[in-house]
Amino acid sequence: MAPLVTLGTDRTPVEQKQDKLFDVLRGLGKVLIAYSGGTDSAYLAWAARETLADNAVAITADSPSLARSAMRDAAEFAREIGITHRFVETKEFENPDYLANNPDRCFHCKDELFEVMEGLAGEYPGFALIYGVNQDDLGDFRPGQKAAKLHQVKAPLVDAALTKAEIRELSRRAGLSTWDRPAAACLSSRIPYGTAVTPERIGQIESGEEKLRALGFRQFRVRYHGELVRIEIDPEEMPRALDMQMAGTLTEVFRALGFIYVTLDLAGYRQGSLNETLKGIK
């Protein structure tokens, strides 16, 4: 990875935003980072490590809703940048409000994580809680942001007005392996609102996504609809998915996981597609 570099006063707009991020982190002094290992939280963890050294600690939820492959990736990247990293057990699956999978499900997940992180105060006195929401996220329906406000969790990437594209670019410049990592979200987000979240359904989804990854697809989602699975593939990868031989392979793979009907969403992969049913919800 490239070291942290200061280039003086002749700074591009995106470099100025990174400078602002560093200033925000220095102002916080000591931080616990809600860290999933995705592009945003990984960049935030790197920035915190660069500016605060051992006063930055990355915290990852050990939850059934986080794919085991994502947990491995998070641990590996933490080792790459040399940040102290801990897994903490979260128990949102014991919360009936979370399992009901209403549109506020993400609130209950983040509320649990931030409560667990607050419980670490005895080990990390004076550490501020931060998370990796970015400027683009403010325009989507994200109940987790309400949980962040409730627990006074800071959003340094928003404070620096950094967008997703800018975070990827700055990560690339810093030599971070996560700069082009496919967008990720918890496995529960693959289940339509109103359909209960269960470990069994999460297991089906995770197994399906591991199979897609093994088949060479890079950006995708497995959406659970009972007997039917709706597979979203990035438009650039869609031609390969539409090949009849691949279609046969996908059918075989997903029927083996318990689905009767195997469908390919012709609109392709897009973030938050299940939020398309929530028009008018703020």
PyMOL commands that set and color helices and strands:
alter all, ss='L'
color gray80, all
select helices_A, chain A and resi 13-28+39-55+68-81+92-94+96-99+105-118+135-139+144-150+156-159+164-173+187-190+199-214+235-242+244-256+273-277
alter helices_A, ss='H'
color red, helices_A
select strands_A, chain A and resi 31-34+56-62+84-89+128-131+220-225+228-233+261-264
alter strands_A, ss='S'
color yellow, strands_A
deselect
rebuild
show_as cartoon
